[in-house]
Amino acid sequence: MADITKNKAETQVRNLAAVLRGRVTEVYGPGTEIDGLERLSGGASRETWSFDALMADGSRKPLILKRDPLNEQREDNADSQFSGANVLLGVDRWTEGRLMQLAGEVGVPVPEVPFFLDANDDTSAGFVMQRLDGEALGRRIVREDIYARARPKLAFQCGAAAARFHNIAIEHLPSLPSLTAAEALDYHLDVIDALKQPHAGFEYGIHWLRERLELAGDRLTLVHGDFRNGNLLIDSEGLLGVLDWELGQLGNPLTDLGWICIRAWRYGYYDKPVGGFGEVADLLDGYEAGGGGRVPLETLRFWEAFGCVRWGVICMIMAFTHIDGRERSLEKVSIGRRAVEGEYDLLRLVD
């Protein structure tokens, strides 16, 4: 059995290599080869591969492929206790790649996306992006000396980048899932009830948010969906790229600003409210400079509290994905234990 599994995996790698070789030849010209094809660790719900396009003149283009797993069988959520969770499930790979292209066109630092893969017998759908040298691990970004000069700039740069992609015209966007703030709060409470988890803090927080929905506003834009330290590529000079657009959606743009400020993404550096590296004033100054307008602190507080609820619900969903046997994962069940952190952070905000 082990030999059969190994042979099947090797065949899939050979088939993928052939697909990529054909595409790089189309994009970069005859004689282009691929080199160093390697699957990277992480990403149970999608695959990430690293490789180089080796040009006919000997030069290289470092690239990353993101695609859905082969033979993936998605759960039908119509009868699931998480029905309506399309915003949490993420977009397809073509949509993710297209969002990155659109963001790059308006000046957001993102890796270039030169081409896409169609699904066929040898590969699932995917997109290929430029592989940049930088750091995405949040703990390293907030701690290591090499990023000391970058950290004071990051909050402003993140605010400016968010404003730019929030201003992409809706008619230019691909089809995206969408929930209003009120609908999202209803969904979060439905999940808590369905899981039969006694989280009085979250229920109180949802009630607090519902009473202040006028702060949310009614603006509808592209939302990154997971805009935070950990999905930002950083070098010694600052923001190099905004990564992981797989939760892209239509929603209130300030969802992203609240999300990057929740304590879960500060990696222990709680005195730096923006991602553990920056100040709120710098984030909002950058957002205004990038064309997003001035955001009142009270409104940002609303969206930070909203983010705490959302994070807690995501933690619970991850835990029960394991507990219910749909996807056995020690990582998911350990993240599930962090729901109480979000509850604690929420209560501190709304006190």
C-alpha contacts under 8 A as a table, 3 or more apart, distances in Angstrom:
res1	aa1	res2	aa2	distance
1	M	4	I	5.09
1	M	5	T	6.25
2	A	5	T	5.15
2	A	6	K	6.11
3	D	6	K	5.02
3	D	7	N	6.03
4	I	7	N	5.15
4	I	8	K	6.12
5	T	8	K	5.13
5	T	9	A	6.23
6	K	9	A	5.15
6	K	10	E	6.20
7	N	10	E	5.09
7	N	11	T	6.13
8	K	11	T	5.11
8	K	12	Q	6.26
9	A	12	Q	5.11
9	A	13	V	6.32
10	E	13	V	5.13
10	E	14	R	6.27
11	T	14	R	5.10
11	T	15	N	6.12
12	Q	15	N	5.06
12	Q	16	L	6.09
12	Q	122	D	7.06
13	V	16	L	5.09
13	V	17	A	6.09
14	R	17	A	5.05
14	R	18	A	6.28
15	N	18	A	5.13
15	N	19	V	6.34
15	N	122	D	5.50
15	N	123	T	7.57
16	L	19	V	5.05
16	L	20	L	6.16
16	L	122	D	6.26
16	L	123	T	6.19
17	A	20	L	5.15
17	A	21	R	5.98
17	A	34	I	7.44
17	A	37	L	7.31
18	A	21	R	5.05
18	A	22	G	6.26
19	V	22	G	5.26
19	V	23	R	6.37
19	V	122	D	7.31
19	V	123	T	7.60
20	L	23	R	5.03
20	L	24	V	6.07
20	L	34	I	7.30
21	R	24	V	5.38
21	R	25	T	6.19
21	R	32	T	7.39
21	R	33	E	5.80
21	R	34	I	5.93
22	G	25	T	5.26
22	G	26	E	6.42
23	R	26	E	5.05
23	R	27	V	6.17
24	V	27	V	4.98
24	V	28	Y	5.53
24	V	29	G	7.22
24	V	32	T	6.31
24	V	33	E	7.19
24	V	34	I	7.74
24	V	53	A	6.72
25	T	28	Y	5.44
25	T	29	G	4.80
25	T	30	P	5.22
25	T	31	G	6.71
25	T	32	T	5.22
25	T	33	E	7.29
26	E	29	G	5.72
26	E	30	P	7.36
27	V	114	P	7.94
27	V	115	F	7.62
28	Y	32	T	6.62
28	Y	55	M	7.37
29	G	32	T	6.17
30	P	56	A	7.44
31	G	55	M	6.84
31	G	56	A	5.08
32	T	53	A	6.65
32	T	54	L	5.60
32	T	55	M	4.62
32	T	56	A	5.39
33	E	53	A	5.87
33	E	54	L	4.99
33	E	55	M	6.56
33	E	56	A	7.83
34	I	37	L	7.27
34	I	51	F	6.73
34	I	52	D	5.58
34	I	53	A	4.68
34	I	54	L	5.50
35	D	51	F	5.83
35	D	52	D	5.17
35	D	53	A	6.50
35	D	54	L	6.53
36	G	50	S	7.28
36	G	51	F	5.01
36	G	52	D	6.30
37	L	49	W	6.79
37	L	50	S	5.70
37	L	51	F	4.40
37	L	52	D	7.34
38	E	49	W	5.51
38	E	50	S	5.29
38	E	51	F	6.46
39	R	47	E	7.39
39	R	48	T	5.98
39	R	49	W	4.26
39	R	50	S	6.26
40	L	47	E	7.78
40	L	48	T	5.63
40	L	49	W	5.54
40	L	50	S	6.77
41	S	48	T	7.72
42	G	47	E	7.94
42	G	48	T	7.98
43	G	46	R	5.24
43	G	47	E	5.94
43	G	48	T	7.19
44	A	47	E	7.13
45	S	68	D	7.01
45	S	69	P	7.05
46	R	66	K	7.03
46	R	67	R	5.84
46	R	68	D	4.53
46	R	69	P	5.49
47	E	65	L	7.92
47	E	66	K	5.68
47	E	67	R	5.28
47	E	68	D	5.83
47	E	69	P	5.80
48	T	64	I	6.91
48	T	65	L	5.61
48	T	66	K	4.63
48	T	67	R	6.64
49	W	64	I	5.62
49	W	65	L	4.96
49	W	66	K	6.52
50	S	62	P	7.82
50	S	63	L	6.07
50	S	64	I	4.68
50	S	65	L	6.39
50	S	131	R	7.93
51	F	62	P	6.29
51	F	63	L	5.49
51	F	64	I	6.35
51	F	65	L	7.96
52	D	60	R	6.12
52	D	61	K	5.44
52	D	62	P	4.50
52	D	63	L	5.59
53	A	60	R	5.57
53	A	61	K	5.02
53	A	62	P	6.51
53	A	63	L	7.15
54	L	58	G	6.27
54	L	59	S	6.10
54	L	60	R	4.73
54	L	61	K	6.69
55	M	58	G	5.26
55	M	59	S	5.28
55	M	60	R	5.90
55	M	61	K	7.75
56	A	59	S	7.40
61	K	130	Q	7.65
62	P	130	Q	6.20
62	P	131	R	5.15
62	P	132	L	7.64
63	L	128	V	6.61
63	L	129	M	5.65
63	L	130	Q	4.62
63	L	131	R	4.58
64	I	128	V	5.51
64	I	129	M	5.23
64	I	130	Q	6.13
64	I	131	R	5.58
65	L	126	G	6.89
65	L	127	F	5.81
65	L	128	V	4.40
65	L	129	M	6.46
66	K	93	R	7.09
66	K	126	G	5.46
66	K	127	F	5.63
66	K	128	V	6.43
67	R	93	R	6.17
67	R	124	S	6.30
67	R	125	A	5.76
67	R	126	G	4.00
67	R	127	F	6.60
68	D	72	E	7.25
68	D	93	R	7.13
68	D	124	S	5.86
68	D	125	A	6.49
68	D	126	G	6.71
69	P	72	E	5.48
69	P	124	S	6.78
70	L	123	T	6.57
70	L	124	S	5.72
76	D	79	D	7.07
76	D	80	S	7.32
77	N	80	S	4.69
77	N	81	Q	7.86
77	N	82	F	6.81
77	N	83	S	5.42
77	N	84	G	7.91
78	A	83	S	5.74
79	D	83	S	6.63
80	S	83	S	5.20
81	Q	191	V	7.28
81	Q	194	A	6.28
82	F	85	A	5.68
82	F	191	V	6.49
83	S	86	N	7.84
84	G	87	V	7.86
84	G	187	Y	7.30
85	A	88	L	5.38
85	A	89	L	6.46
85	A	187	Y	7.67
86	N	89	L	5.06
86	N	90	G	6.77
86	N	177	P	6.64
87	V	90	G	6.00
87	V	177	P	5.75
87	V	178	S	6.75
87	V	179	L	7.48
87	V	247	L	6.84
87	V	249	Q	6.79
88	L	247	L	6.69
89	L	247	L	7.22
90	G	246	E	5.21
90	G	247	L	4.41
90	G	248	G	6.89
91	V	95	T	6.17
91	V	96	E	6.37
91	V	176	L	7.34
91	V	246	E	5.44
91	V	247	L	6.13
91	V	248	G	6.68
92	D	95	T	5.43
92	D	96	E	6.31
92	D	246	E	7.28
93	R	96	E	4.97
93	R	97	G	6.14
93	R	125	A	6.60
93	R	126	G	5.12
93	R	127	F	6.38
93	R	246	E	7.36
94	W	97	G	5.21
94	W	98	R	6.12
94	W	116	F	6.97
94	W	125	A	7.08
94	W	126	G	6.05
94	W	127	F	6.27
95	T	98	R	5.02
95	T	99	L	6.16
95	T	174	P	6.57
96	E	99	L	5.24
96	E	100	M	6.52
96	E	244	D	7.90
96	E	245	W	5.42
96	E	246	E	5.34
96	E	248	G	7.18
97	G	100	M	5.17
97	G	101	Q	6.40
97	G	113	V	6.57
97	G	116	F	7.83
97	G	127	F	5.85
97	G	128	V	7.85
97	G	129	M	7.97
97	G	245	W	7.82
98	R	101	Q	5.00
98	R	102	L	6.23
98	R	174	P	7.66
99	L	102	L	5.12
99	L	103	A	6.08
99	L	173	L	7.42
99	L	174	P	7.85
99	L	245	W	7.04
99	L	248	G	7.71
100	M	103	A	5.05
100	M	104	G	6.14
100	M	110	V	6.48
100	M	111	P	7.56
100	M	112	E	7.71
100	M	113	V	7.14
100	M	245	W	7.09
101	Q	104	G	5.15
101	Q	105	E	6.33
101	Q	112	E	6.91
101	Q	113	V	6.16
102	L	105	E	5.10
102	L	106	V	6.80
102	L	168	I	7.65
102	L	173	L	7.95
103	A	106	V	5.50
103	A	107	G	6.67
103	A	108	V	5.29
103	A	109	P	7.78
103	A	110	V	7.18
103	A	164	R	7.59
103	A	165	F	5.48
103	A	168	I	7.67
104	G	107	G	5.22
104	G	108	V	4.99
104	G	109	P	6.21
104	G	110	V	5.78
104	G	111	P	7.84
104	G	112	E	7.35
105	E	108	V	7.36
106	V	164	R	6.28
106	V	165	F	6.92
106	V	168	I	7.45
107	G	161	A	7.62
107	G	164	R	6.93
108	V	161	A	5.20
108	V	162	A	7.87
108	V	164	R	6.45
108	V	165	F	6.77
108	V	241	G	7.75
108	V	242	V	7.57
109	P	161	A	7.29
109	P	239	L	7.36
109	P	240	L	5.98
109	P	241	G	4.62
109	P	242	V	6.18
110	V	240	L	7.21
110	V	241	G	4.28
110	V	242	V	5.24
110	V	243	L	6.81
111	P	129	M	5.97
111	P	130	Q	5.13
111	P	131	R	6.99
111	P	132	L	7.00
111	P	241	G	6.26
111	P	242	V	7.92
111	P	243	L	7.90
112	E	129	M	5.51
112	E	130	Q	5.21
113	V	127	F	7.20
113	V	128	V	5.82
113	V	129	M	4.22
113	V	130	Q	6.36
114	P	128	V	6.44
114	P	129	M	6.26
114	P	130	Q	7.67
115	F	127	F	6.11
115	F	128	V	5.64
115	F	129	M	7.54
116	F	125	A	7.63
116	F	126	G	5.80
116	F	127	F	4.10
116	F	128	V	5.93
117	L	123	T	7.89
117	L	124	S	7.58
117	L	125	A	5.27
117	L	126	G	4.95
117	L	127	F	5.75
117	L	128	V	7.80
118	D	123	T	7.62
118	D	124	S	6.86
118	D	125	A	4.84
118	D	126	G	6.92
119	A	122	D	7.66
119	A	123	T	5.50
119	A	124	S	4.26
119	A	125	A	4.31
119	A	126	G	7.74
120	N	123	T	5.50
120	N	124	S	6.38
120	N	125	A	7.89
121	D	124	S	7.94
133	D	235	D	7.62
134	G	233	L	5.66
134	G	234	I	5.27
134	G	235	D	4.94
134	G	240	L	7.21
135	E	140	R	7.64
135	E	141	I	7.04
135	E	232	L	7.97
135	E	233	L	5.31
135	E	234	I	5.10
135	E	235	D	6.30
136	A	141	I	7.35
136	A	229	N	7.68
136	A	230	G	5.35
136	A	231	N	6.17
136	A	232	L	5.54
136	A	233	L	4.63
136	A	234	I	6.33
137	L	140	R	5.61
137	L	141	I	6.42
137	L	229	N	7.80
137	L	230	G	5.28
138	G	141	I	5.09
138	G	142	V	6.38
138	G	229	N	5.33
138	G	230	G	4.59
138	G	265	W	7.55
138	G	266	R	7.94
138	G	267	Y	6.92
139	R	142	V	5.49
139	R	143	R	6.19
139	R	267	Y	5.80
140	R	143	R	5.16
140	R	144	E	5.34
141	I	144	E	6.12
141	I	147	Y	6.11
141	I	151	R	7.75
141	I	234	I	7.36
141	I	277	F	7.94
142	V	147	Y	7.57
142	V	151	R	7.34
142	V	266	R	7.95
142	V	267	Y	7.46
142	V	269	Y	7.47
142	V	276	G	6.05
142	V	277	F	5.72
143	R	147	Y	7.82
144	E	147	Y	5.94
144	E	148	A	7.03
145	D	148	A	5.07
146	I	149	R	7.48
146	I	236	S	5.90
147	Y	150	A	5.08
147	Y	151	R	6.14
147	Y	234	I	7.92
147	Y	235	D	6.78
147	Y	236	S	4.87
147	Y	237	E	7.47
147	Y	238	G	7.79
148	A	151	R	5.54
148	A	152	P	7.67
148	A	236	S	7.48
149	R	152	P	6.62
149	R	153	K	7.76
149	R	236	S	6.47
149	R	237	E	6.48
149	R	238	G	7.76
150	A	153	K	5.54
150	A	154	L	6.35
150	A	234	I	7.85
150	A	235	D	7.24
150	A	236	S	5.45
150	A	237	E	4.80
150	A	238	G	4.32
150	A	239	L	7.73
151	R	154	L	5.30
151	R	155	A	7.80
151	R	238	G	6.90
151	R	277	F	5.43
151	R	278	G	6.75
152	P	155	A	7.15
152	P	277	F	6.97
152	P	278	G	6.16
153	K	156	F	5.81
153	K	157	Q	6.26
153	K	238	G	6.33
153	K	278	G	7.76
154	L	157	Q	4.98
154	L	158	C	5.92
154	L	238	G	5.91
154	L	239	L	6.25
154	L	277	F	7.18
154	L	278	G	6.63
155	A	158	C	5.14
155	A	159	G	6.20
155	A	274	V	6.34
155	A	277	F	7.27
155	A	278	G	5.05
155	A	279	E	6.48
155	A	280	V	7.44
155	A	282	D	5.57
155	A	283	L	4.60
155	A	286	G	7.38
156	F	159	G	5.15
156	F	160	A	6.24
156	F	282	D	4.79
156	F	283	L	4.64
156	F	284	L	7.28
156	F	285	D	6.41
156	F	286	G	4.21
156	F	287	Y	7.28
157	Q	160	A	5.16
157	Q	161	A	6.11
157	Q	238	G	7.81
157	Q	239	L	6.59
157	Q	283	L	7.51
157	Q	286	G	6.12
158	C	161	A	5.10
158	C	162	A	6.10
158	C	239	L	7.45
158	C	283	L	6.64
158	C	286	G	7.10
158	C	287	Y	7.79
159	G	162	A	5.21
159	G	163	A	6.27
159	G	257	L	7.64
159	G	282	D	7.75
159	G	283	L	4.71
159	G	284	L	6.16
159	G	285	D	7.22
159	G	286	G	4.42
159	G	287	Y	4.08
159	G	288	E	7.74
159	G	290	G	7.25
160	A	163	A	5.22
160	A	164	R	6.42
160	A	283	L	7.82
160	A	286	G	4.43
160	A	287	Y	4.58
160	A	288	E	7.21
160	A	289	A	6.23
160	A	290	G	4.26
160	A	291	G	7.60
160	A	292	G	7.92
161	A	164	R	5.23
161	A	165	F	6.59
161	A	287	Y	7.53
161	A	290	G	6.86
162	A	165	F	5.47
162	A	166	H	6.01
162	A	256	D	7.59
162	A	257	L	7.92
162	A	287	Y	6.74
162	A	290	G	7.82
162	A	292	G	7.99
163	A	166	H	5.08
163	A	167	N	6.28
163	A	287	Y	5.24
163	A	288	E	7.42
163	A	290	G	5.16
163	A	291	G	5.72
163	A	292	G	4.56
164	R	167	N	5.29
164	R	168	I	7.00
164	R	290	G	5.89
164	R	291	G	6.77
164	R	292	G	7.36
165	F	168	I	5.38
165	F	222	L	6.88
165	F	223	V	8.00
166	H	221	T	5.56
166	H	222	L	5.40
166	H	223	V	6.65
166	H	253	P	6.12
166	H	292	G	7.43
167	N	221	T	7.08
167	N	222	L	7.80
167	N	291	G	7.69
167	N	292	G	7.37
168	I	172	H	7.22
168	I	173	L	7.73
168	I	221	T	7.52
168	I	222	L	7.07
169	A	172	H	5.53
169	A	173	L	7.10
169	A	221	T	7.83
170	I	173	L	5.32
170	I	221	T	6.54
170	I	222	L	7.16
173	L	176	L	7.82
173	L	222	L	7.85
176	L	248	G	7.11
176	L	249	Q	5.16
176	L	250	L	6.16
177	P	248	G	7.96
177	P	249	Q	5.18
177	P	250	L	6.20
178	S	249	Q	5.72
178	S	250	L	4.73
178	S	251	G	5.97
179	L	182	A	7.96
179	L	183	E	5.73
179	L	184	A	5.85
179	L	250	L	7.20
179	L	251	G	6.21
180	T	183	E	5.12
180	T	184	A	6.11
180	T	251	G	6.22
180	T	252	N	7.36
181	A	184	A	5.10
181	A	185	L	6.25
181	A	213	L	7.59
181	A	216	A	7.08
181	A	251	G	7.83
181	A	252	N	7.48
182	A	185	L	5.20
182	A	186	D	6.35
182	A	210	R	7.12
182	A	213	L	7.37
183	E	186	D	5.10
183	E	187	Y	6.18
184	A	187	Y	4.97
184	A	188	H	6.15
185	L	188	H	5.12
185	L	189	L	6.27
185	L	206	I	6.41
185	L	210	R	7.76
186	D	189	L	5.27
186	D	190	D	6.14
187	Y	190	D	4.99
187	Y	191	V	6.30
188	H	191	V	5.21
188	H	192	I	6.40
188	H	309	V	7.53
188	H	310	R	7.00
188	H	313	V	6.33
189	L	192	I	5.09
189	L	193	D	6.16
189	L	203	E	7.08
189	L	206	I	7.57
190	D	193	D	5.11
190	D	194	A	5.97
191	V	194	A	4.98
191	V	195	L	6.12
191	V	313	V	7.16
192	I	195	L	5.33
192	I	196	K	6.25
192	I	197	Q	5.89
192	I	198	P	7.89
192	I	199	H	7.60
192	I	313	V	7.08
193	D	196	K	5.02
193	D	197	Q	6.73
199	H	202	F	5.52
199	H	203	E	6.52
199	H	343	E	7.72
200	A	203	E	5.03
200	A	204	Y	6.07
201	G	204	Y	5.14
201	G	205	G	6.09
201	G	343	E	5.76
201	G	344	Y	7.64
201	G	346	L	7.60
201	G	347	L	6.54
202	F	205	G	4.87
202	F	206	I	6.06
202	F	309	V	6.23
202	F	343	E	5.88
202	F	346	L	7.49
203	E	206	I	5.15
203	E	207	H	6.28
204	Y	207	H	5.09
204	Y	208	W	6.17
205	G	208	W	4.89
205	G	209	L	6.16
205	G	305	A	7.55
205	G	309	V	7.37
205	G	346	L	6.72
205	G	347	L	7.07
205	G	350	V	7.10
206	I	209	L	5.07
206	I	210	R	6.13
206	I	306	F	7.93
206	I	309	V	7.43
207	H	210	R	5.11
207	H	211	E	6.37
208	W	211	E	5.34
208	W	212	R	6.72
208	W	350	V	7.41
209	L	212	R	5.14
209	L	213	L	6.14
209	L	302	F	6.95
209	L	305	A	7.76
209	L	306	F	7.19
210	R	213	L	5.25
212	R	215	L	5.75
212	R	216	A	7.62
212	R	302	F	7.78
213	L	216	A	5.26
213	L	217	G	7.47
214	E	217	G	5.88
215	L	298	E	7.82
215	L	299	T	5.56
215	L	302	F	7.05
216	A	252	N	7.44
216	A	299	T	6.84
216	A	302	F	7.35
216	A	303	W	7.56
217	G	252	N	7.55
218	D	252	N	6.98
219	R	251	G	7.62
219	R	252	N	5.69
219	R	253	P	7.29
220	L	250	L	6.31
220	L	251	G	5.04
220	L	252	N	5.17
220	L	253	P	6.88
221	T	250	L	5.46
221	T	251	G	5.63
221	T	252	N	6.23
221	T	253	P	5.85
222	L	248	G	7.04
222	L	249	Q	5.91
222	L	250	L	4.87
222	L	251	G	6.50
222	L	253	P	6.87
223	V	248	G	5.73
223	V	249	Q	5.28
223	V	250	L	5.68
223	V	251	G	5.90
223	V	252	N	7.02
223	V	253	P	5.59
223	V	255	T	7.26
223	V	256	D	6.54
224	H	227	F	5.86
224	H	245	W	5.88
224	H	247	L	6.40
224	H	248	G	4.67
224	H	249	Q	6.69
224	H	256	D	6.66
225	G	245	W	7.32
225	G	246	E	7.94
225	G	247	L	4.90
225	G	248	G	5.28
225	G	249	Q	6.58
225	G	255	T	7.59
225	G	256	D	6.41
226	D	231	N	7.32
226	D	244	D	7.54
226	D	245	W	7.38
226	D	247	L	6.45
226	D	248	G	8.00
226	D	256	D	7.13
226	D	259	W	7.28
227	F	231	N	6.55
227	F	232	L	7.83
227	F	242	V	7.91
227	F	256	D	5.62
227	F	257	L	7.74
227	F	259	W	6.62
227	F	260	I	5.87
228	R	231	N	5.69
228	R	232	L	6.80
228	R	259	W	6.64
228	R	260	I	4.37
228	R	261	C	7.85
228	R	265	W	6.60
228	R	275	G	6.46
229	N	232	L	5.71
229	N	260	I	6.83
229	N	265	W	5.86
229	N	266	R	7.51
229	N	275	G	5.14
229	N	276	G	7.90
230	G	233	L	7.88
230	G	265	W	7.58
231	N	242	V	6.43
231	N	243	L	5.16
231	N	244	D	6.11
232	L	239	L	7.11
232	L	240	L	7.59
232	L	241	G	5.93
232	L	242	V	4.88
232	L	243	L	5.73
233	L	239	L	6.27
233	L	240	L	5.29
233	L	241	G	4.85
233	L	242	V	6.29
233	L	243	L	6.92
234	I	237	E	7.65
234	I	238	G	5.54
234	I	239	L	4.84
234	I	240	L	5.09
234	I	241	G	7.00
235	D	238	G	5.50
235	D	239	L	6.71
235	D	240	L	6.28
239	L	242	V	7.85
244	D	247	L	7.72
245	W	248	G	5.41
251	G	255	T	7.56
252	N	255	T	5.74
253	P	256	D	6.03
253	P	257	L	7.55
254	L	257	L	4.99
254	L	258	G	6.20
254	L	300	L	7.18
254	L	303	W	6.57
255	T	258	G	5.36
255	T	259	W	6.09
255	T	303	W	5.80
255	T	304	E	7.94
255	T	306	F	7.93
255	T	307	G	7.33
256	D	259	W	5.05
256	D	260	I	6.36
257	L	260	I	5.51
257	L	261	C	6.66
257	L	300	L	7.11
257	L	303	W	7.42
257	L	304	E	7.72
258	G	261	C	5.30
258	G	262	I	6.66
258	G	300	L	5.84
258	G	301	R	7.15
258	G	302	F	7.73
258	G	303	W	4.53
258	G	304	E	3.99
258	G	305	A	7.59
258	G	306	F	7.52
258	G	307	G	6.12
259	W	262	I	5.64
259	W	303	W	7.28
259	W	304	E	6.04
259	W	307	G	5.19
259	W	308	C	7.99
260	I	265	W	6.81
260	I	274	V	6.02
260	I	275	G	5.81
261	C	265	W	7.21
261	C	266	R	7.81
261	C	273	P	5.46
261	C	274	V	4.63
261	C	275	G	5.95
261	C	304	E	6.36
262	I	265	W	6.16
262	I	266	R	7.42
262	I	273	P	7.35
262	I	274	V	7.73
262	I	275	G	7.72
262	I	304	E	5.84
262	I	305	A	7.93
262	I	307	G	6.63
262	I	308	C	6.51
262	I	345	D	7.97
263	R	266	R	5.29
263	R	267	Y	7.72
263	R	270	Y	6.58
263	R	273	P	7.17
263	R	275	G	7.78
263	R	345	D	7.05
264	A	267	Y	6.73
264	A	341	E	7.90
264	A	342	G	7.48
265	W	275	G	5.25
265	W	276	G	6.80
266	R	269	Y	5.31
266	R	270	Y	5.91
266	R	272	K	7.16
266	R	273	P	7.02
266	R	274	V	7.11
266	R	275	G	4.59
266	R	276	G	3.72
266	R	277	F	7.40
267	Y	270	Y	7.61
267	Y	275	G	7.76
267	Y	276	G	6.24
268	G	276	G	7.19
269	Y	272	K	5.88
269	Y	276	G	4.81
269	Y	277	F	7.48
270	Y	273	P	6.19
270	Y	276	G	6.18
271	D	276	G	7.24
272	K	275	G	6.93
272	K	276	G	4.61
272	K	277	F	5.37
272	K	278	G	5.10
272	K	279	E	5.81
273	P	276	G	5.90
273	P	277	F	7.42
273	P	278	G	6.27
273	P	279	E	5.80
273	P	280	V	6.39
274	V	277	F	5.99
274	V	278	G	4.81
274	V	279	E	5.68
274	V	280	V	6.16
274	V	283	L	7.38
275	G	278	G	6.61
278	G	282	D	7.18
278	G	283	L	7.63
279	E	282	D	5.44
279	E	283	L	6.52
280	V	283	L	5.03
280	V	284	L	6.20
281	A	284	L	5.28
281	A	285	D	6.01
282	D	285	D	4.99
282	D	286	G	6.06
283	L	286	G	5.21
283	L	287	Y	6.20
284	L	287	Y	4.89
284	L	288	E	6.16
284	L	294	R	6.89
284	L	295	V	6.50
285	D	288	E	5.19
285	D	289	A	6.10
285	D	294	R	7.74
286	G	289	A	4.97
286	G	290	G	6.02
287	Y	290	G	5.15
287	Y	291	G	6.54
287	Y	292	G	5.24
287	Y	293	G	6.76
287	Y	294	R	7.38
288	E	291	G	5.28
288	E	292	G	5.01
288	E	293	G	4.58
288	E	294	R	5.35
288	E	295	V	7.87
289	A	292	G	7.30
289	A	293	G	7.81
295	V	299	T	6.76
295	V	300	L	6.91
296	P	299	T	5.32
296	P	300	L	6.49
297	L	300	L	5.03
297	L	301	R	6.15
298	E	301	R	5.08
298	E	302	F	6.41
299	T	302	F	5.07
299	T	303	W	6.53
300	L	303	W	5.17
300	L	304	E	6.11
301	R	304	E	5.01
301	R	305	A	6.17
301	R	349	L	7.42
302	F	305	A	5.26
302	F	306	F	6.18
303	W	306	F	4.73
303	W	307	G	6.01
304	E	307	G	4.92
304	E	308	C	6.40
305	A	308	C	5.11
305	A	309	V	6.58
305	A	346	L	5.52
305	A	349	L	6.39
305	A	350	V	7.29
306	F	309	V	5.27
306	F	310	R	6.27
307	G	310	R	4.94
307	G	311	W	6.00
308	C	311	W	5.14
308	C	312	G	6.17
308	C	342	G	5.02
308	C	343	E	6.88
308	C	345	D	6.72
308	C	346	L	5.55
309	V	312	G	5.19
309	V	313	V	6.29
309	V	342	G	6.67
309	V	343	E	7.10
309	V	346	L	7.03
310	R	313	V	5.22
310	R	314	I	6.19
311	W	314	I	5.06
311	W	315	C	6.18
311	W	339	A	7.20
311	W	342	G	6.35
312	G	315	C	5.10
312	G	316	M	6.37
312	G	338	R	7.26
312	G	339	A	4.26
312	G	340	V	7.05
312	G	341	E	7.67
312	G	342	G	5.14
312	G	343	E	6.64
313	V	316	M	5.06
313	V	317	I	6.18
313	V	339	A	7.02
314	I	317	I	5.08
314	I	318	M	6.18
314	I	336	G	7.92
315	C	318	M	5.19
315	C	319	A	6.31
315	C	332	K	7.87
315	C	335	I	5.74
315	C	336	G	4.23
315	C	337	R	7.12
315	C	338	R	6.35
315	C	339	A	5.28
316	M	319	A	5.11
316	M	320	F	6.26
316	M	336	G	5.06
316	M	337	R	7.77
316	M	339	A	6.29
317	I	320	F	5.27
317	I	321	T	6.06
317	I	336	G	7.34
318	M	321	T	5.11
318	M	322	H	6.80
318	M	332	K	5.03
318	M	333	V	6.34
318	M	335	I	6.99
318	M	336	G	5.75
319	A	322	H	5.44
319	A	323	I	6.21
319	A	332	K	5.49
319	A	333	V	4.16
319	A	334	S	7.22
319	A	335	I	6.90
319	A	336	G	4.35
319	A	337	R	7.50
320	F	323	I	4.56
320	F	324	D	5.51
320	F	325	G	7.98
320	F	333	V	7.38
320	F	336	G	7.84
321	T	324	D	5.60
321	T	325	G	6.40
321	T	326	R	5.39
321	T	327	E	5.65
321	T	328	R	7.36
321	T	332	K	7.55
321	T	333	V	7.99
322	H	325	G	5.16
322	H	326	R	6.14
322	H	327	E	5.19
322	H	328	R	4.67
322	H	329	S	5.79
322	H	330	L	7.69
322	H	332	K	6.63
322	H	333	V	6.05
323	I	326	R	7.80
323	I	328	R	7.60
323	I	333	V	7.51
324	D	327	E	7.92
325	G	328	R	5.88
329	S	332	K	5.27
329	S	333	V	6.46
330	L	333	V	5.23
330	L	334	S	6.03
331	E	334	S	5.21
331	E	335	I	6.19
332	K	335	I	5.14
332	K	336	G	6.19
333	V	336	G	4.90
333	V	337	R	6.84
334	S	337	R	5.45
334	S	338	R	7.40
335	I	338	R	5.40
335	I	339	A	7.69
336	G	339	A	5.86
337	R	340	V	6.81
338	R	341	E	5.20
338	R	342	G	6.90
339	A	342	G	5.33
339	A	343	E	6.44
340	V	343	E	4.84
340	V	344	Y	6.10
341	E	344	Y	5.09
341	E	345	D	6.15
342	G	345	D	5.06
342	G	346	L	5.99
343	E	346	L	5.06
343	E	347	L	6.29
344	Y	347	L	5.28
344	Y	348	R	6.38
345	D	348	R	5.18
345	D	349	L	6.40
346	L	349	L	5.16
346	L	350	V	6.34
347	L	350	V	5.29
347	L	351	D	5.85
348	R	351	D	5.48
